[in-house]
Amino acid sequence: MIRFIIAFLALALSPVAAAQDNVTIIHAGWLLAIPGEAPAEEQSIVILGERIDRIENGFIEIDGAEYVDLSDRFVLPGLIDSHVHLLSELNPERRLQNVTFSSADWAIDGVRNARATLMAGFTTVQDVGGELEAIIALRDGQRDGDFAGPRMRVSGPSVTPTGGHGDINGYNEDIMHAFSSRAACNGPADCRRVVRELVRARVDLIKITATGGVLSQTAAGTEQQFFDDELASIMEAARMMGRYVTAHAHGVTGINSAIENGIHSIEHGTYLDDESIRLFRRNNVYLVPTLLAGATVAEIATSADWMTPEVRQKSLEVGPNMIEMARRAHAGGVMIAFGTDSGVSRHGDNAREFALLVEAGLSPMDAIRSATVTAAAHVQMADDIGTIEPGKYADIIAVSGNPLDDITELEDVDFVMQGGEVYSRQ
């Protein structure tokens, strides 16, 4: 039923132009094919169907080909956001929506948010925390062409200790009993069960809440919430069923324990320390800093009378620390994968994260690489996305100016192609 609703509502959101299984040639004025390498001028990208066939110097012509003239644009790979929540967006009614929205309601909002994300130049995302039925339907609907949106990997609801950041909080006991997260668990055996049930539901990865969080309606702090034996059981169960685990983690105790127990990546990482940085590097763990989320909640908390006192206090404490955290991590050689926590911030504003990364000490090239090459490896799709090279999906965007000179150029994307189809052309 949810898939039917998504398809029906998305009919008006069809792409601007659909590439057939023939030849499309993009004439790129400046091409950053592999972020980290120098861009080249006057390049032709030859596309067969949904994938890139080759790149040639100059503006070539082929009989019968369809041409896309980006000769006055800066062209680069489609962007990747490693941390989004497509089904929702922070607003004064968010607490009420938790107990009034159905799976279909979440999915319908997800269609709109997915389109806004794609139009902003983000052709692939990893959704790490959402209502299970709705997010699976959204992922599969996009894959099957029911609506325009980024390619998705999804975790479903976060695995959480009962009462933890990923569980329901801040309501009366009857409400919390009725709406307790289906991914809440206690003890190693119970946590293994939850992981297996999520894999059975066809999630792509497992997301856990290793520490308390900012927007949970509880004064439980931001430090470790799982016991080490619970963490170990989650990692082992996920590994045995072919999934990796990523961890929401603000406090240093939760960050370090998650890494020591085999986590693939840390989301947020606000209070990491020197030992954390050593562990990140020793264990080849990714950091997804979500600086835009920190800036957003800190800004909202100064005036939002709908925030509870617990949430307002955590927002004002955590948000301002995140830029300095990213600066320390980058200087320490931690692998940074781009992620925004969009859903806290507005969908479609994802590219605002770039300027914050540059403020934290990354060069514009480093920041772009975090949203392409590094993010593609992080989400286990490096063979298909992240660069403009032969054999990869034709996920391609263009902007008017050079983002290596002004990273905010990426906040106004002129052209979006995903899998050989043009979805935005200015």
N, C-alpha and C positions, 0 to 999 in steps of 0.2 A: 504493500500500500504506500509506504513512504517513497519507494522508488518511483511509483506512478505519479505521486504528487510532485516530486522533484522534476520529472520529465515534462509534466504538463505545464508547470509554472515557468520552466526554462525555455519554452519555445520562442519567446520574444528575445532571448539572449543568444541567438545564434551568431556565429562568427561573421566578421565583415566580409571575408572572402575565404573560401575553402580551396586549398591546393589539392588537385587530383594526383593520381599516380603518374605524373609527367614531370617535366623539368621546370623548375623555378630558379631564376637567377637573381640574386641580390647584388646590386652595385653599391659597395660600401665605400664612403669617402675615407673613413679611418676605421680600421678593424682591430679590435683587441681580441684576437682569437683565443689566446691562452693567457689569462691574467697572470701576471708575474713576468711575462715577456713583453718586449716593446710592441706598441701598435704599428700596423703597416698602413700605408696610404693606397687608395685606389685598388681595391681588391674585389674580386667576384666570387661569391659563394654559390656554388651549384648544388641544388637540392633535388633529390629524386624522392617523391612521395613525402614521407615524414622524416627522412634522415638526410644528412649532409653527404654529398657524393665527393666533392673536392673543393679546393680553394685555388683560384688562379690570380696571377698578377694582372692588373689592368681591368678595364671594363669590357669583358668579352660578350659575344653574342652567339646564340645557337638558334637555328631555325625552329620555330614552333614553341620556343620557351616562353614562359610568363616572366615578366621583368618587374622587379621592385626597385625603384630608384631611391636609394639612400646615399647618393653621391655627395650630399652636403651634410651628412649625419655621422655621428660617432657610434659605431656598432660594436656590441659585445654580447656575451652569452646571456641567456635568460637567467634571472636571479633566483636564488634558493633561500627560503626562510626556514630555518631548522626548528623553529618553535612558534607555533600559532595555535589559536583556538577558534576555528572557523565557525563554530555553532553559536557563538555569543559575542557580546560586546559590553563592556562595563557601562552601566547606566543606573540611574536612581531606582529603577524597578527590578534590578538584577536579583535581589533576594526573593522578591515575590515570584519571579519567573521560575526559580528553582522548584517551586511547589505548584505552579499553575501550568507550565509548559509541558506538552507531550513530546514524544520523539518526533512527530511530524512537525511541530512548531519549531523545534531546534533545527531540523533539516531544512525547512523553508528559509529560515534566517541564514543557514549555511550556504545556500545557493547564492544569495545576494552577497554575502561576505566573500565567497570564493571568487565571484566575478570581479569585485573591487580589487582583490589581491592580484588577479591575473592582469587586469588593466594597468596596475602599477608596475608591471614588468617582472613579477614573480611567477615563474612558470612551473615551479615545483615547491612544495612545502611539506613539512613534517608536523602533523597535528598531534600534540602531546597532552591530551586530556579533554575528553568530551563524552557525551551520552553515547553509549555503545551502539545501539541500533541506528541512531541517526548518523553517526560519523562513518560507520561502515557503508551505509546506503549512499552517503555523499561521495565517499571515495570511489565506490563502484559505479555510481552514476556518471561521475566525471570521466572515468576510464572508458565507459561505454559510449561517451559522446552525448549524454542526455542534456548537458549544459556546459557553459564555458566556465572553466576554473583551472587552477593549477593542478598539476599532477600531485597526488597525495600519498604519503605514508602516514598511518594512523596508529595510535596506541590504545584508543578507547579510554575508559576512566583510569585514573591513576591508582596504582596499588598503594594502599595507605593503612597505617594502623587505625583501629577503631578510635574515633575522636581526633584523628590527625588532620593534617592540612587538606588531604584529599577527601575526607569524609564530610558529611553534612554537619554544620555547627550553627549555633546561635538561634535555634528555634526551641519551642517547648518539647518536652521529652517524647510525647506522642508523635509529633511530626518527625522528629529525628529518628525514632524507631521505624516509622513507615518509610522514610526516604533515605535510610542509611545506604552508603555506597555499596554496590554489589562487588566492588573490588577492595573492601575493607577486610583486613585479616589480622589474626593474632596468633603468634607462635609459628615455628618453622613449617609444620605440616599444613596448617591452614593457609599460609602464604604460598606454599607450593600449589595447593588446590586452586587458588585464585589465578595464578599465572597460567596454569593449564586450561582453566576455563576461558581465559582471554584468548589464548592461542586457538582453542576450539572455535571461538567466535571470529577468527581470521584476522586478528590484529597483526600489524607488521613489526611491532616492537613493544616492549614493556616499559612503561613509565612509572616511577615510584616517587612518593614524597618522602625523601630521606630526612627532612627537617620540617619544622613549622614554616608557615608561609604568611605573607603580608595580608592577603585578602580573605583568609579564613576568619570566621566570626568568633574568635576565641583568643584569650590572652595566654596562649601556650608557648610564646616565644618563637625563636627561629633556629633552635638547635636540634640535635639528633632526636628522632622520634621512633625509629626502628631499633630493636636490639640487633647486635651483630649476628647472632645465629639466624634471625629472621632475614637479614640482608643476604647472608650466605645461601640460604635456601631459595630465595628469589632468583639470585644469579644462577645457581645450579639448575633450577627447573627451567629457566629461560634458555640457557645454553643447550640443555639436552633436547629442547624442542625448537632449536634453530632461530632463536630471537636474541637480540641484545637488549640491555637494560640501560635506560637513561634516568638520571635522578634530579628532580627538583631539590636544590639544596642551597640554603643561605648560610647557616651557621657552620663554623669550622669543624665542629665535632662530627656533624653529618656529612660534610664534604669529605673529610679524611677517611671516615669509616666506610663510606660508599666506595671510594677509590681502592682502599685496601681489600675490599671484598669483591672486586672485579667489575666495577661499573664501566660502561663504555664512554659515557659523557656526563658532565655536570651542567645542569641548567641553572643560571643565575650566578652562583658562586660568590655571593656578596662578601662574606667574611673570611675568605681564604687567607692563609698565612704562608710563610716561607716553606714550612713543611708541606703544605698543600701543593705548592708549585713544584717542589721536588717530586712529590707523588704523581702529579700530572705528567711530568716529563718521563719519570721512570716507567710508568705504566701506559704511556701513549694514550692518555685520556683527553678527550676534547672538552673545551669550555664553550658554552653558549651563553654569552654574558647578558643578553636581553636588557641593554641599557635604556632603551626606549620605555620599557615597562617601569623602570625605576624613576625616570624623569616624569612619566605620566602620573603615577600615584602620588609622588611628592607634590606635584602641581595641583592635582585635584584635592588633596587633603587640606590645603590651605583655605578652601572655601566650601567644600561639599558638606552640607549639613545632613546628608543622607548616609554618610559614613558612620559606622558605629565607633565609639571611642577606642576600642581595641584595634580596629583597622586603621583609623586615623593615626594613632601613635606609631604603629609599625610602618606605615607609609612614610611618615616624616623621618623615621630613624633609618630605614633601609635604603630608600631611594637615593638620597644624596651620597651614599657610600659607593655606588656601583661604578662610577667613572674611575675613581681611584683604584678600585679592584681590578678593572680591566687594564689600567695602565701598568699595574704591578705584574699582572699575568703576562701581558705582552712582552714587557721588558725581561721577564723570566723565561721566555721561550715556550710558553704554553700554546698549544694548537687552539686557535679561536675559530669557531664556526659561527656564521652569522645567524642570529635569531632574535626576534623582537618581542615575543609574548603577545602578539597582536590578538585582540580580544580584551586585553587590558587597555592598550592603545587602540586607536581606530583602525579597522581594516582598510587597506589602501594607502595608509601612511607609513607602511613598512620601511620605506627608503630613508626615513628620518634617522634610522639607526646608524646610517653611514657617517653622518656628521658627528655623532656621539662617539663612534669608534675612533675617528680622526682626532677628536678632542682628547681621547684617552691615549693618544700617542701612535696609533697606526698610521702609516702613510695611506693616501688614497688608493694606491695599488694594493697594499695589504688588506684594506677594507673590502675592496672589490674581490680580491682573491678569497676572502673569508666567506663571501656569498656565492662563490662559483666553485673553484677547484677544491677548497677545503670542505665546504658544505657538501659537495657531491660525494666526497670520500666519507664524510661523517654519516650521511644517510644511505650509504652503501649503494650508490648509483653512479660511481665515477666512470663506468664503462659506457654510460648512456648520456650523461649531462655534465655540465660544469665548464666545458670548453666548446669552441666551434672547430670541430675536427671531423674528418671523414668517418662515417659510420655512426656518429652520434645523432641524437634527435636534433632536428632543426628548431631548437629553442633559442630565439634570437631577439634582442631588443635594440633600440636605437634612441639616442638623445641628441639634442641640438648642439650642445657644447662638449668640451673635453672634460670628463669627470676626474681625470688625473690632475687637472688644474683646479677644478671646483667640484668637489664631491657632491654638492647639492644638485648638480645637473641630474642626478639619478632620481630626484624627487619629482621630475616632470618628464616621464617617458613618452616619446613621440610614436613609437612603433613597437608592437608586440607580435611575435610569431611563436607559436608553440606547436611542435610536431609538424611543421610545414604549413600550418594554417595561420592566416593573418587575422588577429582579433582586434587590433587597434592600429589605425593608420592616420596620422595627422599630416 
